[in-house]
Amino acid sequence: MATIFPDAVKDVTLPGMPIRRPQSVATAALAALIATTTAIGRTPPDQTTRTQDFLNRLVAAAIERTHHTVRYDPAYVGIPYPGGDVPADTGVCTDEIVRAYRAVGVDLQKEVHEDMKGDFAAYQQVGTWHARRPDANIDHRRVPNLMAFFSRRGEVLRISNRGEDYAPGDLVAWDLGGGVTHIGIVVDQKSSASGRYMLVHNIGQGPRMEDVLFDWKIIGHYRYLGPGGGQ
């Protein structure tokens, strides 16, 4: 009886059967690698849905803030921790960001304070008003601190002069001049005049939704989905 060695086995094609060429191990491995790489680079559909849902809720919370009467008051106030807030009828630009996030379950007072405790030096580099230690009463109410936090724990987005680069849920920080900074949140309502998305912010007249994206020099553009990444 003749001995048949593995490398001598040939394809046997019967009449009417399609001819199938053998695939080499190298070819199969390459195909698997390409498929894996493509899958890694693609955001899972359910994650995309959760992210968009979070941003939709955040935008709705920001717009809801425009129905409140708030007197601009930057005074230092001792507040509870966590979950503390200054009196509801007072506040500054940062308080509107904090309140919008808190409405969707994210406590920026706690998140910023914990991050500052972990690496206070990183915040000193951007200016903490000469603070010697983290202070849960005020740290989350300062624009430079929020910028540092969003840079560390969120996503830093490109600064441009194109309105289409700014999407609902994005956070924008400005330099008003003279060392004064400001912050607002992009919402899903567009200006009839410019066609750009408007922003909710409080620059002194309470929370308002206005077309102010390019009114001042933009120094920060971020997206923050919370400690759970919007889940």
trRosetta pair geometry for C-beta under 8 A, 3 or more apart (Angstrom, degrees):
i j d omega theta_ij theta_ji phi_ij phi_ji
4 8 6.0 -137 -165 78 70 117
4 9 6.7 74 164 -75 114 80
5 8 4.6 81 63 4 83 111
5 9 8.0 -131 95 -27 47 76
6 9 6.0 -37 -163 -4 41 113
11 19 7.5 88 131 -154 148 76
11 20 7.0 -170 -141 68 142 73
11 21 8.0 -87 -44 -116 158 32
11 22 6.8 -152 -57 -41 115 98
13 17 5.4 -157 -160 76 73 113
13 19 5.8 -15 -107 -100 146 76
14 17 4.7 75 58 -6 77 125
23 27 5.2 -120 -174 83 87 125
23 28 5.3 98 132 -57 120 97
24 27 4.5 95 58 5 85 103
24 28 7.0 -153 92 -4 45 86
25 28 5.8 -58 -149 39 31 111
25 29 6.2 32 154 -21 66 108
26 29 5.7 -55 -147 36 30 111
26 30 6.4 30 155 -20 64 106
27 30 5.8 -54 -149 34 31 111
27 31 6.4 31 154 -19 64 105
28 31 5.8 -54 -149 35 31 111
28 32 6.4 31 153 -19 65 106
29 32 5.7 -55 -150 36 32 111
29 33 6.3 33 152 -22 65 106
30 33 5.6 -54 -149 34 32 113
30 34 6.5 32 154 -19 65 104
31 34 5.9 -53 -149 35 31 111
31 35 6.4 30 154 -18 64 108
32 35 5.8 -56 -149 37 31 112
32 36 6.3 30 154 -19 66 108
33 36 5.8 -56 -147 37 30 110
33 37 6.2 29 156 -18 65 108
34 37 5.9 -56 -145 37 29 110
34 38 6.3 29 157 -19 63 108
35 38 5.9 -57 -150 36 28 111
35 39 6.4 27 154 -19 63 108
36 39 5.7 -58 -150 36 31 111
36 40 6.4 31 154 -21 66 105
37 40 5.8 -53 -148 33 31 111
37 41 6.5 21 158 -11 64 111
38 41 6.1 -65 -150 41 29 106
38 42 6.4 22 156 -20 65 115
39 42 5.9 -65 -147 34 30 109
43 47 5.5 -118 177 82 91 118
43 48 5.1 104 121 -60 120 99
44 47 4.5 85 66 6 91 107
44 48 7.0 -161 91 -8 47 85
45 48 5.7 -57 -150 36 33 112
45 49 6.3 34 154 -20 67 106
46 49 5.6 -52 -149 35 34 115
46 50 6.4 36 152 -20 66 104
47 50 5.7 -53 -148 36 33 111
47 51 6.3 35 153 -21 65 105
48 51 5.8 -54 -148 35 30 112
48 52 6.4 25 157 -14 65 108
49 52 6.0 -58 -147 39 29 107
49 53 6.2 31 154 -21 64 108
50 53 5.6 -55 -147 36 30 113
50 54 6.4 32 154 -21 64 104
50 230 5.4 130 131 122 90 98
50 231 5.4 6 171 -106 146 56
51 54 5.8 -55 -153 33 30 111
51 55 6.5 24 153 -14 65 107
51 225 6.2 -51 -130 -119 83 143
51 229 7.6 -48 -91 154 92 79
51 230 4.5 66 -109 111 56 163
52 55 5.7 -54 -145 40 34 110
52 56 6.2 39 154 -23 66 105
53 56 5.7 -52 -147 34 30 114
53 57 6.5 26 155 -15 63 106
53 230 7.6 130 65 171 78 103
54 57 5.9 -61 -152 38 29 107
54 58 6.2 30 152 -20 66 108
54 104 6.7 106 -157 170 73 142
54 169 7.8 85 109 -135 77 142
54 225 5.6 70 111 -150 154 91
54 226 7.0 -124 -161 9 140 119
54 230 3.6 -130 6 -149 159 92
54 231 7.8 -30 -59 -29 132 17
55 58 5.5 -53 -144 37 33 114
55 59 6.2 34 157 -19 66 105
55 168 6.2 111 159 111 111 89
55 169 3.5 -48 -150 -73 101 157
55 225 7.7 -52 -60 -107 82 90
55 230 7.3 -14 -33 -128 75 130
56 59 5.9 -54 -148 36 28 110
56 60 6.4 28 153 -18 63 107
56 168 7.8 45 -94 123 49 131
56 169 7.9 -43 -44 -63 30 122
56 188 7.8 9 -124 -31 66 146
57 60 5.6 -53 -146 37 32 113
57 61 6.3 35 153 -21 64 105
57 103 7.9 -159 156 114 92 94
57 104 4.7 122 121 -112 115 121
58 61 5.7 -55 -150 35 31 112
58 62 6.5 32 152 -20 64 104
58 100 6.1 70 -166 154 73 106
58 101 6.9 8 -129 -96 103 57
58 104 5.3 -58 -80 -14 69 157
58 169 5.3 81 78 -122 127 91
58 185 7.4 -121 148 -177 103 145
59 62 5.6 -53 -148 34 33 112
59 63 6.4 30 154 -16 66 105
59 168 4.8 4 -91 177 144 111
59 169 5.6 -73 -53 -65 98 74
59 185 7.5 -162 -107 140 60 116
59 186 7.9 -40 -109 104 104 59
59 187 4.9 130 -157 -135 96 72
59 188 5.2 58 168 -12 153 99
60 63 5.9 -55 -148 38 31 109
60 64 6.3 38 151 -25 64 106
61 64 5.6 -51 -149 31 32 116
61 65 7.0 44 150 -30 60 97
61 99 7.7 -165 158 126 108 71
61 100 4.4 131 113 -153 107 71
61 101 7.7 156 102 -50 149 19
61 103 3.7 164 -139 81 132 139
61 104 5.6 -118 -23 -36 151 96
62 65 5.7 -45 -163 17 36 117
62 66 8.0 41 144 -25 58 92
62 96 7.3 72 -140 160 79 99
62 100 4.3 19 -78 -121 72 142
62 185 4.7 -117 -120 83 153 135
62 187 5.6 -149 91 -82 124 110
62 200 4.3 167 163 42 104 150
63 66 5.9 -41 -170 13 46 114
63 187 5.5 112 -64 -144 97 148
63 189 7.1 106 -106 -12 128 124
63 200 6.3 -140 -80 -66 44 139
63 209 6.4 22 -123 -74 75 138
64 67 6.0 -49 -173 20 50 113
64 103 7.2 161 61 -149 135 169
65 68 5.7 -52 -166 21 52 115
65 96 5.4 115 162 -149 157 95
65 99 6.0 116 -103 98 125 125
65 100 6.0 -66 -32 -72 135 92
65 200 6.1 102 64 174 116 140
65 207 4.3 -78 133 153 101 168
66 200 6.1 -114 -55 -128 104 111
66 207 5.0 -124 -91 120 51 99
66 208 6.0 83 -129 -122 103 27
66 209 5.1 -37 -82 -21 154 97
68 88 7.4 -105 -165 166 134 93
68 89 7.9 -146 170 -108 101 56
68 206 7.1 -153 99 -173 70 115
68 207 6.2 44 59 35 94 123
69 89 6.4 2 99 -139 82 91
69 206 6.0 -55 -150 -123 42 154
70 88 7.8 -103 -102 152 90 52
70 89 6.1 -170 -117 -166 50 40
70 90 6.4 125 -165 -125 79 9
70 91 5.1 -39 -172 42 129 102
70 95 7.7 -177 -167 95 147 130
70 96 7.7 -171 47 -74 170 99
70 202 6.4 -41 88 -128 134 145
70 206 4.3 138 53 -129 79 86
70 207 5.9 61 23 -8 132 86
71 89 5.9 34 10 145 95 83
71 90 5.2 -33 67 -104 88 69
71 91 8.0 112 69 25 49 57
71 206 7.3 -16 -67 -76 25 94
72 90 7.7 78 -165 -157 5 68
72 91 7.4 -59 -120 82 43 46
72 92 6.3 69 -153 -102 79 62
72 202 6.6 174 -95 158 95 107
72 203 8.0 -22 -100 122 143 24
72 204 4.7 -41 -36 -136 165 46
72 205 7.4 -8 -33 -33 120 19
72 206 7.2 -120 -47 -59 82 48
73 86 7.5 -164 86 155 109 146
73 90 4.1 -33 40 -163 128 114
73 91 6.8 30 49 -7 80 17
73 92 7.2 -117 68 -53 38 81
74 92 5.0 52 -92 -67 78 135
75 90 7.9 -26 38 165 102 143
76 137 6.8 58 -171 129 87 122
76 138 5.8 -31 -129 -81 89 134
77 86 4.8 103 55 -115 149 96
77 87 7.6 -127 -150 -6 166 80
77 137 6.8 -158 88 -178 48 107
78 137 5.3 -54 -120 -121 46 138
79 84 3.3 132 139 163 104 126
79 85 6.1 169 -156 37 143 12
79 86 6.2 -86 -73 -69 133 51
79 109 7.8 -96 99 -134 129 150
79 136 7.9 -120 72 124 88 85
79 137 5.5 139 28 -133 81 74
80 83 6.3 -22 103 80 111 79
80 84 3.9 176 65 -88 60 102
81 84 5.3 -44 -68 -10 51 125
81 109 6.6 -141 -122 144 83 123
81 110 7.3 140 -166 -85 85 76
81 113 7.1 42 -151 -21 131 175
81 136 4.3 30 -99 138 148 147
81 137 7.7 -89 -51 -66 117 57
82 107 5.3 62 172 152 121 154
82 109 5.9 153 -150 93 75 109
82 110 3.9 10 -125 -72 131 115
82 113 7.9 -153 -100 39 91 138
82 136 7.8 -100 -95 -166 58 133
83 102 7.6 116 -133 -142 65 125
83 107 6.0 -63 -76 -122 58 136
83 109 7.1 -148 -37 56 14 135
83 110 7.5 14 -36 -38 55 115
84 109 5.9 -178 50 -174 81 170
84 136 7.3 94 34 142 135 102
84 137 7.5 -53 106 -116 150 56
85 88 7.2 48 121 -78 127 64
85 95 7.4 99 -155 -151 92 103
85 98 7.3 168 -112 120 95 126
85 99 7.1 72 -128 -87 136 91
85 102 7.7 -74 -70 -10 125 173
85 109 7.9 -124 -72 -44 62 143
86 90 5.4 -84 133 86 118 102
86 91 5.6 157 69 -86 124 76
86 95 6.3 -60 34 -114 115 139
86 141 7.8 66 -25 -99 123 144
87 90 4.8 56 71 22 96 106
90 95 8.0 31 116 73 59 178
91 95 3.2 -115 -163 76 118 157
91 96 6.7 129 131 -45 135 70
91 99 7.6 -13 -140 -26 166 131
91 202 6.7 47 106 95 97 166
92 95 5.4 108 48 1 55 104
92 141 6.6 90 50 -174 117 99
92 202 6.4 175 175 97 30 117
93 96 6.1 -56 -165 27 38 109
93 97 7.2 33 145 -13 67 102
93 143 7.0 17 83 -75 121 110
93 182 5.4 144 -52 -154 175 70
93 183 5.2 138 137 51 121 71
93 184 6.7 -73 -162 -68 112 68
93 201 5.7 -2 -135 -168 103 85
93 202 4.9 -168 -93 63 54 78
93 203 6.5 30 -76 -80 114 51
94 97 5.5 -53 -157 35 45 112
94 98 6.2 44 147 -19 73 105
94 140 6.9 166 158 140 125 61
94 141 4.7 145 89 -153 136 46
94 142 6.6 -5 -53 -7 166 10
94 143 6.0 -139 -68 -69 113 63
94 146 6.0 -170 -129 -31 110 143
94 183 6.1 57 -85 50 67 126
95 98 5.4 -52 -145 39 36 114
95 99 6.0 35 156 -20 68 107
95 141 6.3 14 -62 -124 78 97
95 202 7.3 -32 59 46 92 146
96 99 5.8 -52 -140 39 30 110
96 100 6.3 34 157 -21 63 105
96 184 7.8 -3 89 -122 131 62
96 185 7.7 -141 122 6 102 111
96 200 6.5 -145 157 135 134 101
96 201 6.8 157 70 -140 151 31
96 202 4.9 147 -26 -6 136 115
96 207 4.9 143 -114 -97 134 113
97 100 6.0 -55 -149 34 28 110
97 101 6.5 21 157 -12 63 108
97 108 7.0 16 121 -4 92 170
97 146 6.7 62 96 -143 156 155
97 171 6.9 56 -130 -127 128 120
97 183 6.0 -20 -41 116 141 122
97 184 7.8 -151 -68 -127 101 21
97 185 6.2 143 -107 -43 82 114
98 101 6.1 -62 -151 41 28 106
98 102 6.1 28 154 -22 65 110
98 108 4.7 -120 -119 52 78 125
98 109 6.5 60 -150 -44 127 83
98 140 5.9 93 -95 141 127 119
98 141 7.3 -38 -28 -87 145 68
99 102 5.6 -52 -141 36 31 113
99 103 6.5 40 156 -27 62 101
100 103 5.8 -52 -157 25 31 115
100 104 7.4 6 153 0 61 103
100 185 6.3 -95 67 9 169 163
100 200 7.5 125 -72 90 144 139
101 104 6.2 -71 -157 45 38 96
101 106 4.2 -68 171 79 99 107
101 107 7.5 169 118 -81 105 14
101 108 5.2 77 75 -33 148 109
101 224 7.8 -17 -107 99 132 118
101 226 7.3 160 -160 -85 105 92
102 105 7.6 89 -168 -45 34 7
102 106 6.7 -104 -82 72 34 54
102 107 5.9 53 -107 -100 87 58
102 108 7.2 -90 -53 9 84 85
104 226 7.5 -122 110 -60 107 136
105 226 7.2 26 93 -128 88 153
106 111 6.9 -9 179 -23 90 142
106 226 4.1 -125 -93 -110 129 105
106 227 7.2 159 -130 3 97 80
107 110 4.2 42 108 19 117 111
107 111 6.3 150 90 -15 63 89
108 111 5.4 -56 -132 45 38 109
108 112 5.6 35 168 -18 73 108
108 140 5.0 139 126 -158 93 132
108 146 7.4 13 -178 -114 135 99
108 149 7.7 108 -158 122 96 159
109 112 6.6 -60 -145 39 17 103
109 113 6.2 13 158 -15 57 116
109 136 6.3 68 174 -170 96 86
109 140 4.7 -124 -102 17 50 157
110 113 5.9 -62 -144 40 26 110
110 114 6.1 22 162 -16 65 110
110 136 8.0 22 -93 -140 45 114
111 114 6.1 -57 -145 38 25 107
111 115 6.3 22 157 -16 62 111
111 140 7.9 91 61 -103 75 126
111 149 7.0 102 122 -169 99 133
111 153 7.1 -162 169 105 117 171
111 227 6.2 -154 -111 -53 119 108
112 115 5.8 -61 -148 39 29 109
112 116 6.2 28 156 -19 66 109
112 139 5.5 -175 128 117 119 107
112 140 4.2 152 43 -89 148 90
112 145 6.1 69 -167 149 130 113
112 146 7.0 -51 -100 -92 137 60
112 149 5.0 -58 -110 -87 86 153
113 116 5.8 -57 -146 37 28 109
113 117 6.4 31 155 -21 64 105
113 134 5.7 117 -150 169 70 130
113 136 4.5 21 -107 -102 145 87
113 139 5.9 129 -87 60 70 137
113 140 6.9 -55 -39 -40 82 107
114 117 5.7 -51 -149 33 32 113
114 118 6.6 29 153 -18 63 107
115 118 5.7 -58 -153 36 33 112
115 119 7.0 -37 170 40 66 90
115 149 5.7 120 74 -122 155 93
115 152 6.4 139 -171 93 137 141
115 153 6.4 -92 -97 -41 148 132
116 119 7.3 -94 -142 66 25 53
116 120 5.5 52 176 -101 73 69
116 123 5.3 -5 -122 -15 94 154
116 128 7.9 112 -140 -114 128 142
116 134 4.1 135 113 -102 121 120
116 139 5.7 -81 -17 -174 164 156
116 145 7.3 -15 -76 -152 128 115
117 120 7.0 11 -116 -56 19 94
117 134 5.2 -73 -68 10 70 157
119 122 4.4 31 131 3 112 117
119 123 7.4 129 108 -11 73 86
119 152 7.9 -178 65 -138 135 156
120 123 5.8 -62 -163 39 46 107
120 124 6.3 51 144 -27 75 103
120 128 7.9 -40 -171 -23 85 165
120 133 7.0 -51 -127 -137 155 45
120 134 6.1 -123 -101 -45 110 92
121 124 5.4 -50 -146 30 38 116
121 125 6.9 47 154 -28 64 97
122 125 6.1 -47 -163 20 32 116
122 126 7.8 10 149 -2 59 103
122 148 6.3 146 134 -177 92 124
122 152 6.7 73 145 -78 149 140
123 126 6.2 -64 -157 42 43 98
123 128 5.0 58 137 -64 102 122
123 139 7.8 -2 -173 -156 158 115
123 144 7.9 114 -165 126 79 96
123 145 5.9 24 -149 -120 118 81
123 148 5.2 144 -109 106 70 165
124 127 7.7 55 -169 -72 34 15
124 128 5.6 -57 -96 7 51 115
124 131 7.9 -130 -96 65 81 82
125 148 7.8 132 67 -113 89 130
126 144 4.7 176 137 177 103 105
126 145 7.4 158 90 -80 121 39
126 147 6.5 -157 178 84 151 109
126 148 4.6 -164 27 -66 152 118
127 144 4.7 -40 73 161 98 170
128 131 4.2 -73 128 32 110 110
128 139 7.3 -12 -150 -125 108 90
128 142 7.2 113 -140 91 56 161
128 144 7.2 -140 -81 96 45 121
128 145 6.4 70 -112 -77 82 104
129 142 6.5 -125 -18 -119 121 151
131 134 7.5 71 142 -92 137 22
131 135 6.2 -125 -146 -2 135 113
131 139 7.6 0 -54 -93 178 93
134 139 5.8 -16 -157 -59 76 155
135 138 5.2 6 105 41 116 93
135 139 5.4 150 65 -38 66 95
136 139 6.6 -39 -100 21 25 110
136 140 7.8 14 -156 -4 51 105
138 141 5.2 -75 -160 43 54 115
138 142 6.7 51 151 -31 84 103
139 142 6.4 -62 -161 21 34 110
139 145 5.3 -165 178 -168 74 166
140 145 6.7 -117 -100 109 27 130
140 146 6.9 75 -159 -75 56 90
140 149 8.0 9 -117 -18 75 161
142 145 4.3 73 77 10 100 112
142 146 7.0 -178 89 -10 51 85
143 146 5.7 -58 -147 38 34 110
143 147 6.3 37 155 -22 68 105
143 173 6.0 134 -176 -139 111 116
143 181 3.9 -155 91 107 149 121
143 182 6.6 -61 -96 -65 154 7
143 183 5.0 174 -124 -25 102 114
144 147 5.5 -53 -148 35 33 115
144 148 6.4 33 154 -18 65 103
144 181 6.4 126 -50 28 75 161
145 148 5.7 -52 -148 36 33 110
145 149 6.2 33 153 -19 65 107
146 149 5.5 -54 -144 38 33 113
146 150 6.1 29 159 -16 68 106
146 171 7.9 -119 150 165 117 147
146 173 7.5 165 92 -84 106 128
146 183 6.2 -18 85 -69 144 172
147 150 6.1 -55 -141 39 27 106
147 151 6.3 30 155 -21 61 109
147 173 5.3 -12 -87 -37 112 170
147 181 7.8 -75 -28 175 134 152
147 183 7.7 -149 -59 -87 87 128
147 219 7.6 -19 -124 111 149 99
147 220 4.8 -112 -128 -94 110 163
147 222 7.6 -178 -134 -28 56 139
148 151 5.7 -58 -150 36 29 114
148 152 6.3 19 156 -13 65 112
149 152 5.9 -65 -147 41 29 105
149 153 5.8 -23 174 24 69 113
149 154 7.6 57 126 -4 67 103
149 224 8.0 24 122 -103 92 150
150 153 6.8 -72 -120 58 23 78
150 154 4.2 -27 -162 32 66 132
150 156 7.5 119 127 -82 87 69
150 171 6.1 -112 -124 69 161 144
150 220 7.3 99 75 172 132 127
150 222 3.8 35 155 -175 133 167
150 224 5.1 -97 -126 -55 89 124
151 154 7.2 -8 -44 52 12 85
151 156 5.4 33 -126 -73 71 114
151 220 7.8 -89 -60 -140 101 115
151 222 7.0 -97 -65 -98 53 127
153 224 6.7 47 102 -131 90 109
153 227 7.6 -36 -177 -97 129 63
154 171 7.9 28 126 28 168 129
154 222 5.0 68 101 180 137 112
154 223 5.8 -173 172 87 113 43
154 224 3.4 -70 -98 -89 133 80
154 225 7.2 137 -129 7 87 63
155 222 6.4 142 76 -162 54 66
155 223 4.5 -11 58 58 109 92
155 224 7.3 -171 20 -73 70 46
156 221 7.3 85 -171 78 58 68
156 222 6.0 -36 -106 -103 46 78
157 165 7.6 160 156 160 116 96
157 170 6.4 -57 34 -137 158 119
157 221 4.3 -86 77 122 94 102
157 222 6.2 176 12 -96 93 20
157 223 6.0 70 -36 -13 123 96
158 165 6.2 -78 83 -176 102 135
158 221 6.6 -31 80 77 26 142
159 218 5.2 176 -149 111 112 117
159 219 7.6 -10 -105 -132 153 12
159 220 7.5 -68 -76 -104 119 7
159 221 5.0 168 -81 -4 70 125
160 165 4.6 65 50 30 127 164
161 214 6.8 65 -145 -112 77 129
162 165 4.6 86 82 -12 97 108
163 166 6.2 -67 -167 34 46 104
163 194 7.0 169 -88 145 162 115
163 195 7.3 119 99 94 156 80
163 196 3.8 -102 -156 -111 141 110
163 197 7.1 162 176 22 98 74
163 213 6.3 108 -118 84 86 162
163 214 7.7 -78 -79 -28 88 117
165 221 7.9 3 129 -172 107 158
166 170 5.3 -133 -160 65 72 151
166 172 6.7 6 -137 -67 132 127
166 186 5.2 -174 158 -93 100 153
166 196 7.6 33 63 -169 117 104
166 197 6.2 -141 105 53 96 120
166 213 6.2 175 51 -136 165 135
166 221 7.1 -107 -103 -142 92 120
167 170 5.3 106 59 -25 62 115
167 186 6.4 120 95 106 26 145
167 197 7.2 102 -140 -4 24 163
168 186 5.5 -135 -109 119 32 93
168 187 5.7 25 -130 -169 93 23
168 188 4.1 6 -93 -69 149 79
168 197 6.1 -144 -66 -148 73 148
169 185 7.2 -21 -143 -175 21 102
169 186 6.5 -33 35 73 28 92
169 223 6.4 47 123 -134 98 97
170 185 7.3 160 84 -156 42 60
170 186 4.4 21 55 23 88 128
170 221 6.4 -6 178 -169 120 82
170 222 7.0 147 -165 76 71 39
170 223 5.5 -54 -110 -80 65 86
171 183 6.5 2 -179 -172 99 105
171 184 7.6 170 -154 89 60 35
171 185 5.6 -32 -103 -102 66 73
171 186 7.6 -127 -69 4 22 84
171 220 7.4 -24 115 123 92 103
171 221 7.4 157 82 -155 58 36
171 222 4.5 -20 60 65 106 92
171 223 6.9 167 12 -87 85 33
171 224 6.6 7 -6 8 134 101
172 183 6.9 164 88 -151 47 59
172 184 5.6 -16 62 63 94 80
172 185 7.5 166 19 -95 78 23
172 186 6.5 82 -16 -43 112 94
172 199 6.4 -71 40 -114 127 146
172 213 6.8 -65 -179 -135 177 73
172 218 6.0 -59 -166 -132 103 107
172 220 6.9 149 -161 88 37 70
172 221 5.8 2 -108 -105 70 70
173 181 6.2 -1 -177 -177 103 110
173 182 7.0 156 -158 82 58 46
173 183 4.7 -21 -102 -98 75 86
173 218 7.2 104 76 -160 50 63
173 219 5.4 -63 105 70 97 83
173 220 3.4 21 40 49 116 114
173 221 7.7 -130 25 -55 75 39
173 222 7.8 35 -10 2 103 107
174 181 6.8 157 82 -159 50 61
174 182 4.6 -15 59 62 100 98
174 183 7.4 -175 17 -77 73 38
174 184 7.9 14 -5 9 110 98
174 215 7.7 -6 -130 76 161 81
174 216 3.9 75 -179 94 136 121
174 217 6.1 126 -161 71 79 49
174 218 5.8 -51 -99 -99 72 44
174 219 6.4 117 -140 12 20 89
175 180 7.6 117 -166 78 53 54
175 181 6.0 -36 -103 -103 53 72
175 182 8.0 -176 -78 21 10 83
175 216 6.5 -165 69 158 45 109
175 217 4.6 -26 55 76 97 111
175 219 4.8 76 -30 -31 99 132
176 180 4.3 -44 61 94 114 104
176 181 6.8 -178 5 -101 90 16
176 182 5.4 75 -43 -15 113 117
176 216 5.4 -40 -99 -140 57 148
177 180 6.5 -2 68 42 46 96
177 216 7.8 -126 -16 -146 86 108
177 217 7.9 105 -55 15 75 116
181 219 7.2 -80 -128 51 106 137
182 201 6.8 52 166 -171 108 135
182 203 6.1 9 -139 -104 137 96
182 216 6.7 69 46 63 129 159
183 201 7.1 -176 103 -126 38 106
183 220 7.7 -25 -108 72 97 124
184 199 4.1 72 131 159 132 124
184 200 6.0 175 -167 81 96 41
184 201 3.1 -54 -97 -73 118 111
184 212 7.1 78 21 76 167 118
185 199 6.2 151 73 -157 32 83
185 200 5.3 -15 60 55 90 93
185 201 7.4 162 18 -68 59 72
186 197 5.1 52 -170 119 102 131
186 198 7.7 148 -148 91 59 31
186 199 5.5 -47 -93 -97 47 82
186 213 7.7 39 -100 -96 100 109
187 197 6.5 -179 70 178 46 101
187 198 5.9 -22 54 79 99 78
187 199 6.6 145 5 -119 84 28
187 200 5.5 67 -34 -20 126 100
187 209 6.2 -48 38 -133 147 115
188 197 6.7 -44 -118 -134 24 113
189 197 7.1 104 69 -151 39 67
189 198 5.3 -28 88 34 90 114
189 209 6.3 35 63 169 136 139
190 195 5.9 -5 175 -165 125 37
190 196 6.4 168 -148 89 83 21
190 197 5.7 -57 -95 -90 69 44
190 198 6.8 161 -128 -16 19 84
191 194 4.6 31 84 40 129 88
191 195 6.6 -52 72 -4 78 16
191 196 5.5 9 27 55 111 72
191 197 7.8 95 -5 166 81 3
191 198 5.5 116 -52 -66 87 97
191 211 3.7 34 -77 -81 147 135
192 195 7.9 27 -153 -70 18 51
193 211 6.5 -149 56 38 110 170
194 211 5.5 147 23 -170 127 142
196 211 6.0 112 69 -144 106 102
196 213 5.8 -101 148 11 146 142
197 213 7.5 84 75 -59 72 134
198 209 5.1 73 124 171 133 85
198 210 5.8 180 -163 94 111 13
198 211 5.1 -72 -106 -74 88 59
198 212 7.6 59 -156 12 73 70
198 213 7.9 -132 -130 -36 33 95
199 209 7.2 -177 90 -146 27 57
199 210 6.6 -31 61 65 73 63
199 211 7.8 114 16 -114 78 22
199 212 5.7 -87 48 54 116 91
199 213 6.2 136 -22 -72 122 71
200 207 5.9 15 -178 -173 98 99
200 208 7.1 -180 -143 89 59 29
200 209 5.1 -28 -88 -91 75 74
201 207 7.3 179 96 -137 15 62
201 208 6.8 -29 64 60 61 73
201 210 7.2 -71 40 39 98 102
201 212 6.7 -84 32 61 137 141
202 205 7.4 -148 -151 60 67 49
202 206 5.9 -58 -129 176 105 17
202 207 4.8 -48 -69 -78 103 55
202 208 7.1 122 -95 10 55 74
205 208 6.1 17 88 -28 106 132
212 215 4.3 -41 -162 1 77 132
212 216 7.6 14 167 5 97 89
213 218 7.7 -5 174 -70 70 124
214 218 7.5 -54 -109 -31 56 110
218 221 6.4 29 169 -54 124 100
225 228 7.6 -95 126 81 92 58
225 229 5.0 33 97 -164 127 36
225 230 3.5 -52 -175 -45 122 94
226 229 6.9 -96 73 -10 75 13
226 230 6.1 136 36 -65 102 40
228 231 4.3 -102 146 49 113 94
